[in-house]
Amino acid sequence: MREIKFQAWDLDAEQMYNWESIKQLFHEHLAHPRVKVRVYTGLNDKNGNEYYDGDILRNDRGAILEVVFVEGGFYAEGYDPLCRRVVREPLSAFASWSEIIGDKYRKPDLLKEAEAGEGEL
C-alpha cells in the first residue's frame, strides 16, 4: 500500500507547504480557494524525489510531461518530440527513469516551452 501524503500550494504566498506543515490544519487548506492541495503518487523519480500531481518531469527521451490524476490513476502527459504527438502514459512507466524538473505552480513556463516545441515540427 502506498503512503498517502500531500503538499499545498498557496497562490497568495506563492509557497509550497509540505505534509508536516499542513497536516495540523488540513481541513483549512482543503477548503481554502487560494490553496491547491497536491497528493503524493507513491512513486519517486530517478533521484529519489517524490512525485506529486502537478509535477513536471523530463524523461530520458527529452519529453517534458506533467503528472496528472485521471480516472483514478496517475499519468505522465504532454508532448513527446520523438513520437511527435501528445502522450498520456501511466506514471509508473516513466517514474524510475525520469527526473522531476519543477511543478506547474512554481515553474509553469516549463509546460509552455514544451507546448511551443509541439508547433516546431
DSSP file with accessible surface (Angstrom, degrees, kcal/mol):
  #  RESIDUE AA STRUCTURE BP1 BP2  ACC     N-H-->O    O-->H-N    N-H-->O    O-->H-N    TCO  KAPPA ALPHA  PHI   PSI    X-CA   Y-CA   Z-CA
    1    1 A M              0   0  234      0, 0.0     2,-0.1     0, 0.0    41,-0.0   0.000 360.0 360.0 360.0 136.2    0.0    0.0    0.0
    2    2 A R        -     0   0  103      1,-0.1     2,-0.3    39,-0.1    40,-0.1  -0.436 360.0-107.0 -79.6 152.4    1.3    3.4   -0.9
    3    3 A E        -     0   0  116     -2,-0.1     2,-0.6    39,-0.1    -1,-0.1  -0.570  29.9-138.0 -73.8 135.7    2.0    6.1    1.6
    4    4 A I        +     0   0  100     -2,-0.3     2,-0.3    35,-0.1    37,-0.1  -0.881  38.3 150.4-102.6 117.4   -0.6    8.9    1.4
    5    5 A K        -     0   0   30     -2,-0.6    35,-2.8    35,-0.2     2,-0.3  -0.934  24.2-152.9-139.4 163.4    0.9   12.4    1.8
    6    6 A F  E     -A   39   0A  43     -2,-0.3     2,-0.3    33,-0.2    33,-0.2  -0.918   8.1-160.2-135.9 160.6    0.0   15.9    0.5
    7    7 A Q  E     -A   38   0A  31     31,-2.4    31,-4.5    -2,-0.3     2,-0.4  -0.925  14.8-149.0-129.0 159.7    1.5   19.2   -0.4
    8    8 A A  E     -AB  37  17A   0      9,-2.1     9,-3.2    -2,-0.3     2,-0.6  -0.994   2.2-151.3-135.3 129.5   -0.3   22.5   -0.7
    9    9 A W  E     -AB  36  16A  15     27,-3.1    27,-2.7    -2,-0.4     2,-0.7  -0.878  12.2-148.9 -98.1 121.5    0.5   25.4   -3.0
   10   10 A D  E  >> -AB  35  15A  30      5,-2.8     4,-1.6    -2,-0.6     5,-1.1  -0.824   3.9-161.1 -92.6 112.5   -0.6   28.8   -1.6
   11   11 A L  T  45S+     0   0   44     23,-3.1    -1,-0.2    -2,-0.7    24,-0.1   0.822  88.7  46.0 -65.0 -33.3   -1.5   31.0   -4.5
   12   12 A D  T  45S+     0   0  103     22,-0.5    -1,-0.2     1,-0.2    23,-0.1   0.936 121.4  34.2 -76.1 -47.6   -1.2   34.2   -2.5
   13   13 A A  T  45S-     0   0   51      2,-0.1    -2,-0.2     1,-0.0    -1,-0.2   0.614  97.7-137.0 -81.8 -12.2    2.2   33.5   -0.7
   14   14 A E  T  <5 +     0   0  147     -4,-1.6     2,-0.3     1,-0.2    -3,-0.2   0.948  60.2 129.8  50.0  54.8    3.5   31.6   -3.8
   15   15 A Q  E   < -B   10   0A  95     -5,-1.1    -5,-2.8     2,-0.0     2,-0.5  -0.995  56.9-134.5-140.0 142.2    4.8   29.0   -1.5
   16   16 A M  E     -B    9   0A  26     -2,-0.3     2,-0.4    -7,-0.2    -7,-0.2  -0.846  20.2-155.7 -96.6 129.4    4.6   25.2   -1.4
   17   17 A Y  E     -B    8   0A  57     -9,-3.2    -9,-2.1    -2,-0.5     2,-0.1  -0.891  11.0-136.7-105.5 136.2    3.9   23.7    2.1
   18   18 A N     >  -     0   0   83     -2,-0.4     4,-1.6   -11,-0.2     3,-0.4  -0.272  31.6 -94.4 -85.4 174.8    4.9   20.1    2.8
   19   19 A W  H  > S+     0   0   61      1,-0.2     4,-2.2     2,-0.2     3,-0.1   0.887 123.1  54.8 -57.8 -43.0    2.9   17.5    4.6
   20   20 A E  H  4 S+     0   0  121      1,-0.2     4,-0.4     2,-0.2    -1,-0.2   0.893 109.4  49.1 -61.0 -36.3    4.3   18.2    8.1
   21   21 A S  H  4 S+     0   0   69     -3,-0.4    -1,-0.2     1,-0.2    -2,-0.2   0.836 120.5  33.1 -72.4 -32.1    3.4   21.9    7.7
   22   22 A I  H >< S+     0   0    0     -4,-1.6     3,-0.9   -16,-0.2     7,-0.2   0.656  91.2  86.3-102.5 -15.2   -0.2   21.3    6.6
   23   23 A K  G >< S+     0   0   89     -4,-2.2     3,-0.8     1,-0.3     4,-0.2   0.826  90.7  51.3 -63.9 -27.9   -1.4   18.1    8.4
   24   24 A Q  G 3  S+     0   0  175     -4,-0.4    -1,-0.3     1,-0.2     3,-0.2   0.804 122.2  31.8 -75.7 -27.7   -2.5   20.0   11.6
   25   25 A L  G <> S+     0   0   89     -3,-0.9     4,-1.8    -4,-0.2     3,-0.4  -0.060  81.1 133.3-115.6  32.0   -4.6   22.5    9.6
   26   26 A F  H <>  +     0   0   53     -3,-0.8     4,-2.3     1,-0.2     5,-0.2   0.879  68.4  52.9 -55.0 -45.4   -5.5   20.1    6.8
   27   27 A H  H  > S+     0   0  150      1,-0.2     4,-1.9     2,-0.2    -1,-0.2   0.913 108.1  51.3 -60.8 -41.9   -9.2   21.0    6.7
   28   28 A E  H  > S+     0   0  129     -3,-0.4     4,-1.1     1,-0.2    -1,-0.2   0.906 110.2  49.5 -61.6 -41.4   -8.5   24.7    6.4
   29   29 A H  H  < S+     0   0   31     -4,-1.8     3,-0.3    -7,-0.2    -1,-0.2   0.900 109.9  50.6 -65.7 -41.0   -6.2   24.1    3.4
   30   30 A L  H  < S+     0   0   95     -4,-2.3    -1,-0.2     1,-0.2    -2,-0.2   0.880 114.6  43.3 -64.3 -36.6   -8.7   21.9    1.6
   31   31 A A  H  < S+     0   0   70     -4,-1.9    -1,-0.2    -5,-0.2    -2,-0.2   0.630  89.4 101.6 -86.3 -13.9  -11.4   24.4    2.0
   32   32 A H    ><  -     0   0   82     -4,-1.1     3,-1.4    -3,-0.3    -4,-0.0  -0.579  62.4-149.9 -78.9 126.4   -9.4   27.5    1.1
   33   33 A P  T 3  S+     0   0  104      0, 0.0    -1,-0.1     0, 0.0    -4,-0.0   0.705  94.6  54.4 -69.6 -17.1  -10.0   28.7   -2.5
   34   34 A R  T 3  S+     0   0  108    -24,-0.0   -23,-3.1     2,-0.0   -22,-0.5   0.218  95.3  79.3-102.4  15.1   -6.5   30.1   -2.9
   35   35 A V  E <   -A   10   0A  14     -3,-1.4     2,-0.6   -25,-0.2   -25,-0.2  -0.986  62.3-156.8-124.2 130.6   -4.6   26.8   -1.9
   36   36 A K  E     -A    9   0A  87    -27,-2.7   -27,-3.1    -2,-0.4     2,-0.4  -0.932  13.1-149.6-107.6 114.5   -4.1   23.9   -4.3
   37   37 A V  E     -A    8   0A  38     -2,-0.6     2,-0.4   -29,-0.3   -29,-0.3  -0.680  10.7-160.3 -87.2 134.0   -3.6   20.6   -2.5
   38   38 A R  E     -A    7   0A   3    -31,-4.5   -31,-2.4    -2,-0.4     2,-0.4  -0.911   6.6-141.3-114.8 145.2   -1.4   18.1   -4.2
   39   39 A V  E     -A    6   0A  29     -2,-0.4    14,-1.8   -33,-0.2   -33,-0.2  -0.841  19.4-115.7-111.0 141.2   -1.3   14.3   -3.5
   40   40 A Y  E     -C   52   0B  16    -35,-2.8    12,-0.2    -2,-0.4   -35,-0.2  -0.521  17.4-148.9 -70.0 135.7    1.8   12.1   -3.4
   41   41 A T  E     -     0   0B   8     10,-2.8    -1,-0.1     2,-0.3    11,-0.1   0.629  34.3-116.5 -82.2 -17.0    1.7    9.4   -6.2
   42   42 A G  E    S+     0   0B  27      9,-0.4     2,-0.3     1,-0.3   -39,-0.1   0.450  84.0 102.1  90.6   0.8    3.6    6.8   -4.2
   43   43 A L  E     -     0   0B  55      8,-0.4     8,-2.7   -41,-0.0    -1,-0.3  -0.859  55.7-152.3-120.1 154.5    6.4    6.9   -6.8
   44   44 A N  E     -C   50   0B  65     -2,-0.3     6,-0.2     6,-0.2     5,-0.0  -0.900  17.8-119.6-123.0 154.6    9.8    8.5   -6.9
   45   45 A D    >   -     0   0    7      4,-2.7     3,-2.2    -2,-0.3    54,-0.2  -0.133  47.0 -83.2 -81.8-176.2   12.0    9.8   -9.8
   46   46 A K  T 3  S+     0   0  121     52,-2.8    53,-0.1    49,-0.4    50,-0.1   0.712 131.9  51.3 -65.0 -16.5   15.4    8.5  -10.6
   47   47 A N  T 3  S-     0   0   89     51,-0.3    -1,-0.3     2,-0.1    52,-0.1   0.330 122.2-104.1 -99.5   4.1   16.9   10.8   -8.0
   48   48 A G  S <  S+     0   0   43     -3,-2.2     2,-0.2     1,-0.3    -2,-0.1   0.495  71.9 146.0  87.7   3.4   14.6    9.6   -5.2
   49   49 A N        -     0   0   83      1,-0.1    -4,-2.7    -5,-0.0    -1,-0.3  -0.538  52.3-112.8 -75.2 140.9   12.4   12.7   -5.3
   50   50 A E  E     -C   44   0B  64     -6,-0.2     2,-0.4    -2,-0.2    -6,-0.2  -0.536  24.1-131.5 -77.7 134.0    8.7   12.1   -4.6
   51   51 A Y  E     -     0   0B   0     -8,-2.7   -10,-2.8    -2,-0.3    -9,-0.4  -0.717  26.1-179.3 -84.0 132.4    6.2   12.7   -7.4
   52   52 A Y  E >   -C   40   0B   9     -2,-0.4     3,-2.1   -12,-0.2    15,-0.2  -0.898  42.1 -87.6-121.7 154.4    3.1   14.7   -6.7
   53   53 A D  T 3  S+     0   0   32    -14,-1.8    15,-0.2    -2,-0.3     3,-0.1  -0.376 117.8  35.0 -60.5 140.2    0.3   15.6   -9.1
   54   54 A G  T 3  S+     0   0    1     13,-2.9    50,-2.5     1,-0.4    -1,-0.3   0.280  86.2 134.0  94.4  -9.6    1.3   18.7  -11.0
   55   55 A D  E <   -D  103   0C   6     -3,-2.1    12,-2.9    48,-0.2     2,-0.5  -0.376  49.9-137.7 -68.0 153.3    5.0   17.9  -11.0
   56   56 A I  E     -DE 102  66C   0     46,-3.0    45,-2.9    10,-0.2    46,-1.1  -0.956  24.4-174.4-114.6 131.0    6.8   18.3  -14.3
   57   57 A L  E     -DE 100  65C   0      8,-3.2     8,-2.6    -2,-0.5     2,-0.5  -0.850  21.2-145.6-124.5 158.6    9.2   15.6  -15.4
   58   58 A R  E     -DE  99  64C 106     41,-2.4    41,-2.0    -2,-0.3     6,-0.2  -0.996  21.0-152.3-119.9 124.8   11.7   15.1  -18.2
   59   59 A N    >   -     0   0    5      4,-2.0     3,-2.0    -2,-0.5    39,-0.2  -0.350  35.8 -94.1 -89.8 176.9   12.1   11.5  -19.4
   60   60 A D  T 3  S+     0   0  114     37,-0.3    -1,-0.1     1,-0.3    38,-0.1   0.629 124.2  59.6 -69.8  -9.0   15.2   10.1  -21.0
   61   61 A R  T 3  S-     0   0  105      2,-0.1    -1,-0.3     0, 0.0    21,-0.1   0.388 119.8-107.3 -95.3   0.0   13.9   10.8  -24.5
   62   62 A G    <   +     0   0   38     -3,-2.0     2,-0.2     1,-0.3    -2,-0.1   0.442  69.6 145.6  91.9  -0.4   13.7   14.5  -23.7
   63   63 A A        -     0   0    0     17,-0.1    -4,-2.0    15,-0.0     2,-0.6  -0.504  42.0-143.7 -72.2 138.5    9.9   14.8  -23.4
   64   64 A I  E     +E   58   0C  25     15,-0.7    15,-0.4    -6,-0.2     2,-0.3  -0.934  30.0 175.3-104.3 119.3    8.6   17.2  -20.8
   65   65 A L  E     -E   57   0C   0     -8,-2.6    -8,-3.2    -2,-0.6     2,-0.4  -0.907  26.0-132.4-129.5 152.2    5.5   15.8  -19.2
   66   66 A E  E     -EF  56  77C  34     11,-3.2    11,-2.4    -2,-0.3     2,-0.5  -0.839  22.6-123.0-104.7 140.8    3.1   16.7  -16.4
   67   67 A V  E     + F   0  76C   0    -12,-2.9   -13,-2.9    -2,-0.4     2,-0.3  -0.725  41.4 176.6 -80.1 121.8    1.9   14.3  -13.7
   68   68 A V  E     - F   0  75C  20      7,-2.7     7,-3.0    -2,-0.5     2,-0.6  -0.917  31.0-133.5-128.1 153.5   -1.9   14.3  -13.8
   69   69 A F  E     + F   0  74C 112     -2,-0.3     2,-0.4     5,-0.2     5,-0.2  -0.945  35.9 166.2-107.6 115.8   -4.6   12.3  -12.0
   70   70 A V  E >   - F   0  73C  30      3,-2.7     3,-1.6    -2,-0.6    -2,-0.0  -0.997  60.7 -15.8-135.5 129.6   -7.1   11.0  -14.4
   71   71 A E  T 3  S-     0   0  181     -2,-0.4    -1,-0.1     1,-0.3     3,-0.1   0.861 129.6 -43.9  47.5  46.0   -9.8    8.3  -13.9
   72   72 A G  T 3  S+     0   0   64      1,-0.2     2,-0.3    -3,-0.0    -1,-0.3   0.566 121.8  82.1  83.9   9.5   -8.3    7.0  -10.6
   73   73 A G  E <  S-F   70   0C  19     -3,-1.6    -3,-2.7    18,-0.0     2,-0.4  -0.959  73.8-112.3-144.4 163.2   -4.7    6.9  -11.7
   74   74 A F  E     +F   69   0C  30     -2,-0.3    17,-2.3    -5,-0.2    18,-0.4  -0.815  38.0 178.5 -97.8 134.5   -1.5    8.9  -12.1
   75   75 A Y  E     -FG  68  90C  64     -7,-3.0    -7,-2.7    -2,-0.4     2,-0.5  -0.900  31.9-127.7-132.0 157.9   -0.2    9.6  -15.6
   76   76 A A  E     -FG  67  89C   0     13,-3.0    13,-2.3    -2,-0.3     2,-0.4  -0.946  39.4-179.2-102.8 123.6    2.6   11.4  -17.3
   77   77 A E  E     +FG  66  88C  54    -11,-2.4   -11,-3.2    -2,-0.5     2,-0.3  -0.978  21.1  81.5-133.0 137.3    1.0   13.6  -20.0
   78   78 A G  E    S- G   0  87C  17      9,-2.1     9,-3.3    -2,-0.4     2,-0.4  -0.944  75.1 -40.1 159.8-174.1    2.4   16.0  -22.6
   79   79 A Y  E     - G   0  86C  24    -15,-0.4   -15,-0.7    -2,-0.3     7,-0.2  -0.634  43.3-158.3 -83.0 127.3    4.1   16.4  -26.0
   80   80 A D  E  >> - G   0  85C   0      5,-2.6     4,-1.7    -2,-0.4     5,-1.3  -0.914   3.2-159.0-105.2 112.4    6.7   13.8  -26.9
   81   81 A P  T  45S+     0   0   55      0, 0.0    -1,-0.1     0, 0.0   -19,-0.1   0.805  90.7  53.2 -65.3 -27.4    9.0   15.1  -29.6
   82   82 A L  T  45S+     0   0  120      1,-0.2   -20,-0.0   -21,-0.1    -2,-0.0   0.900 116.8  36.7 -73.9 -39.2   10.1   11.6  -30.7
   83   83 A C  T  45S-     0   0   50      2,-0.2    -1,-0.2    -3,-0.1     3,-0.1   0.665 101.5-138.7 -80.6 -19.6    6.5   10.4  -31.2
   84   84 A R  T  <5 +     0   0  175     -4,-1.7     2,-0.3     1,-0.2    -2,-0.1   0.875  69.9  82.2  59.7  40.4    5.5   13.8  -32.5
   85   85 A R  E   <S-G   80   0C 133     -5,-1.3    -5,-2.6    -7,-0.1     2,-0.3  -0.980  89.4 -85.8-160.0 165.7    2.3   13.7  -30.6
   86   86 A V  E     -G   79   0C  79     -2,-0.3     2,-0.3    -7,-0.2    -7,-0.3  -0.634  48.6-165.0 -77.3 134.4    0.7   14.2  -27.2
   87   87 A V  E     -G   78   0C   5     -9,-3.3    -9,-2.1    -2,-0.3     2,-0.3  -0.875  20.7-168.7-121.2 153.6    1.0   11.2  -25.0
   88   88 A R  E     +G   77   0C 119     -2,-0.3   -11,-0.2   -11,-0.2    -2,-0.0  -0.890  23.2 163.9-139.7 109.6   -0.6   10.0  -21.7
   89   89 A E  E     -G   76   0C  76    -13,-2.3   -13,-3.0    -2,-0.3     5,-0.1  -0.904  48.3 -85.2-123.8 152.2    1.1    7.0  -20.2
   90   90 A P  E >>  -G   75   0C  54      0, 0.0     3,-1.8     0, 0.0     4,-0.5  -0.311  37.2-129.0 -54.6 134.5    0.9    5.6  -16.7
   91   91 A L  H >> S+     0   0    1    -17,-2.3     4,-2.5     1,-0.3     3,-1.9   0.863 106.2  68.3 -55.9 -33.7    3.3    7.4  -14.5
   92   92 A S  H 34 S+     0   0   83    -18,-0.4     4,-0.4     1,-0.3    -1,-0.3   0.793  93.8  58.1 -60.1 -24.5    4.7    4.1  -13.3
   93   93 A A  H <4 S+     0   0   47     -3,-1.8    -1,-0.3     1,-0.2    -2,-0.2   0.724 120.2  27.2 -75.6 -20.6    6.1    3.6  -16.9
   94   94 A F  H X< S+     0   0   10     -3,-1.9     3,-0.8    -4,-0.5     4,-0.4   0.628  98.2  89.8-110.3 -22.7    8.1    6.8  -16.6
   95   95 A A  G >< S+     0   0    4     -4,-2.5     3,-1.2     1,-0.2   -49,-0.4   0.883  85.1  43.6 -54.9 -56.0    8.8    7.3  -12.9
   96   96 A S  G 3  S+     0   0   86     -4,-0.4    -1,-0.2     1,-0.3    -2,-0.1   0.695 121.7  37.8 -74.1 -15.8   12.1    5.5  -12.2
   97   97 A W  G <  S+     0   0   91     -3,-0.8   -37,-0.3    -4,-0.1    -1,-0.3   0.190 104.7  80.5-119.5  18.2   14.0    6.7  -15.2
   98   98 A S    <   -     0   0    0     -3,-1.2   -52,-2.8    -4,-0.4     2,-0.4  -0.734  67.3-135.5-115.4 170.2   12.6   10.3  -15.4
   99   99 A E  E     -D   58   0C  71    -41,-2.0   -41,-2.4    -2,-0.2     2,-0.4  -0.990  14.9-124.4-131.8 133.5   13.6   13.4  -13.4
  100  100 A I  E     +D   57   0C  32     -2,-0.4   -43,-0.3   -43,-0.2     3,-0.1  -0.613  29.0 174.7 -72.7 127.1   11.4   16.0  -11.8
  101  101 A I  E     -     0   0C  30    -45,-2.9     2,-0.3    -2,-0.4   -44,-0.2   0.395  59.1 -52.9-114.4  -1.0   12.3   19.4  -13.1
  102  102 A G  E     -D   56   0C  12    -46,-1.1   -46,-3.0     8,-0.0    -1,-0.3  -0.981  55.9 -95.3 161.9-163.8    9.7   21.5  -11.5
  103  103 A D  E  >  -D   55   0C   3    -48,-0.3     4,-2.6    -2,-0.3   -48,-0.2  -0.952  33.7-105.4-144.9 165.2    5.9   21.8  -11.0
  104  104 A K  T  4 S+     0   0   79    -50,-2.5   -49,-0.1    -2,-0.3   -50,-0.1   0.641 115.8  50.8 -70.6 -11.2    3.1   23.7  -12.7
  105  105 A Y  T  4 S+     0   0   50    -51,-0.2    -1,-0.2     2,-0.1   -50,-0.0   0.888 120.7  27.6 -90.4 -45.9    2.9   26.1   -9.8
  106  106 A R  T  4 S+     0   0  133      1,-0.2    -2,-0.2     2,-0.1     3,-0.1   0.737 137.0  25.3 -89.6 -25.0    6.5   27.2   -9.3
  107  107 A K    ><  +     0   0  113     -4,-2.6     3,-1.5     1,-0.1     4,-0.5  -0.406  64.7 151.7-136.9  60.1    7.7   26.7  -12.9
  108  108 A P  T >>  +     0   0   54      0, 0.0     4,-1.4     0, 0.0     3,-0.8   0.776  67.4  72.6 -64.7 -21.7    4.7   26.9  -15.3
  109  109 A D  H 3> S+     0   0   94      1,-0.2     4,-2.7     2,-0.2     5,-0.2   0.771  83.4  68.8 -65.0 -24.7    6.9   28.1  -18.1
  110  110 A L  H <> S+     0   0   27     -3,-1.5     4,-1.7     1,-0.2    -1,-0.2   0.911 102.7  44.3 -59.8 -40.7    8.3   24.6  -18.4
  111  111 A L  H <> S+     0   0   27     -3,-0.8     4,-2.5    -4,-0.5    -1,-0.2   0.891 111.6  52.9 -71.0 -37.7    5.0   23.4  -19.8
  112  112 A K  H  X S+     0   0  126     -4,-1.4     4,-2.2     1,-0.2    -2,-0.2   0.908 108.9  50.2 -64.2 -39.8    4.6   26.4  -22.1
  113  113 A E  H  X S+     0   0  121     -4,-2.7     4,-1.7     2,-0.2    -1,-0.2   0.909 110.6  49.0 -64.2 -41.3    8.1   25.7  -23.5
  114  114 A A  H  X S+     0   0   20     -4,-1.7     4,-0.8    -5,-0.2    -2,-0.2   0.918 111.7  49.0 -65.5 -40.8    7.2   22.1  -24.2
  115  115 A E  H >X S+     0   0  122     -4,-2.5     4,-0.7     1,-0.2     3,-0.6   0.880 108.0  54.7 -66.7 -35.8    3.9   23.1  -25.8
  116  116 A A  H >< S+     0   0   60     -4,-2.2     3,-0.8     1,-0.2     4,-0.4   0.883 102.0  58.0 -65.0 -35.3    5.7   25.6  -28.0
  117  117 A G  H >< S+     0   0   22     -4,-1.7     3,-1.0     1,-0.2     4,-0.3   0.777  93.1  69.9 -64.9 -24.0    8.0   22.9  -29.2
  118  118 A E  H X< S+     0   0   86     -4,-0.8     3,-0.8    -3,-0.6    -1,-0.2   0.886  97.3  49.7 -61.5 -37.5    5.0   21.0  -30.5
  119  119 A G  T << S+     0   0   70     -3,-0.8    -1,-0.3    -4,-0.7    -2,-0.2   0.569  94.2  75.6 -80.0  -7.7    4.4   23.5  -33.2
  120  120 A E  T <         0   0  157     -3,-1.0    -1,-0.2    -4,-0.4    -2,-0.2   0.541 360.0 360.0 -83.1  -5.8    8.0   23.4  -34.4
  121  121 A L    <         0   0  110     -3,-0.8    -3,-0.0    -4,-0.3     0, 0.0  -0.441 360.0 360.0 -83.6 360.0    7.7   20.1  -36.2
